[in-house]
Amino acid sequence: MPTYEYQCSACGHHFEEFQSFSEATLTKCPQCKKNKLERLIGTGTAILFKGSGFYETDYRSDSYKSAAKSDSTAPAPAPAPASDSKKAKD
């Protein structure tokens, strides 16, 4: 959810509010209770990637790439001989 900045033109109270995109703009100041609240136009916030998953899964190290390449070029093991599922009766 984005953070919006608001300022009251009556009392000068300035605050930030977390709101979804579909929520209506606030109009009533929480401090003076007048309908003089204005949403300020700001630069917004930056995108933060938290955790280790993004970098480690999308950008592998050179040692990982070389090990994966050697695994893919290794010959496949020979298939096991087929065994008879039917046994001869005595």
C-alpha positions as CSV (number, residue, x, y, z in Angstrom):
1,M,0.0,0.0,0.0
2,P,1.3,3.5,-0.8
3,T,1.9,6.2,1.8
4,Y,0.2,9.5,1.2
5,E,1.2,12.8,2.8
6,Y,-1.6,15.1,4.1
7,Q,-1.6,18.6,5.5
8,C,-4.4,20.6,7.0
9,S,-4.7,24.1,5.6
10,A,-6.5,25.3,8.8
11,C,-4.1,24.2,11.6
12,G,-1.0,23.1,9.6
13,H,-1.0,19.5,10.9
14,H,1.2,17.3,8.6
15,F,1.1,13.5,8.6
16,E,1.5,10.4,6.5
17,E,-1.2,7.8,5.9
18,F,-1.1,4.2,4.5
19,Q,-4.0,3.8,2.1
20,S,-4.9,1.5,-0.8
21,F,-5.4,2.9,-4.2
22,S,-9.1,2.4,-4.1
23,E,-9.6,4.3,-0.8
24,A,-11.1,7.8,-0.9
25,T,-8.9,10.8,-0.1
26,L,-9.1,11.9,3.5
27,T,-10.8,15.3,4.0
28,K,-11.2,15.7,7.8
29,C,-8.1,16.7,9.9
30,P,-7.6,14.3,12.8
31,Q,-6.2,17.1,15.0
32,C,-8.6,20.1,14.5
33,K,-11.5,18.0,13.0
34,K,-12.1,20.6,10.2
35,N,-12.6,19.6,6.5
36,K,-9.5,21.4,5.4
37,L,-7.2,18.4,4.7
38,E,-5.3,18.3,1.5
39,R,-3.3,15.5,0.0
40,L,0.2,16.6,-0.9
41,I,1.8,15.6,-4.2
42,G,5.2,14.0,-3.4
43,T,7.8,11.9,-5.1
44,G,6.5,8.7,-3.7
45,T,8.6,5.9,-2.2
46,A,11.2,3.6,-3.6
47,I,10.8,-0.1,-4.2
48,L,12.5,-2.2,-1.6
49,F,13.4,-5.8,-2.1
50,K,13.7,-7.4,1.3
51,G,15.1,-10.8,1.9
52,S,17.7,-12.9,0.1
53,G,15.5,-14.6,-2.5
54,F,15.5,-12.1,-5.3
55,Y,19.2,-11.7,-5.8
56,E,20.2,-15.3,-5.0
57,T,17.6,-16.9,-7.3
58,D,17.9,-14.5,-10.2
59,Y,21.6,-13.8,-10.4
60,R,23.6,-16.9,-9.8
61,S,27.4,-16.8,-9.1
62,D,29.9,-17.9,-11.7
63,S,30.8,-21.0,-9.7
64,Y,27.2,-22.1,-9.7
65,K,26.8,-21.6,-13.4
66,S,30.0,-23.6,-14.1
67,A,28.9,-26.5,-11.8
68,A,25.4,-26.5,-13.5
69,K,27.0,-26.6,-16.9
70,S,29.3,-29.5,-16.0
71,D,26.3,-31.4,-14.7
72,S,24.4,-30.9,-17.9
73,T,27.3,-32.1,-20.1
74,A,28.0,-35.2,-18.1
75,P,27.0,-38.5,-19.8
76,A,23.7,-40.0,-18.7
77,P,24.0,-43.3,-16.7
78,A,23.3,-46.5,-18.7
79,P,19.7,-47.8,-18.2
80,A,19.3,-50.8,-15.9
81,P,18.6,-54.1,-17.7
82,A,14.9,-55.0,-17.9
83,S,13.8,-57.8,-15.5
84,D,11.1,-60.3,-16.4
85,S,8.0,-59.8,-14.4
86,K,6.7,-63.2,-15.2
87,K,8.4,-66.2,-13.5
88,A,8.5,-69.6,-15.1
89,K,6.3,-72.1,-13.3
90,D,7.9,-75.4,-12.1
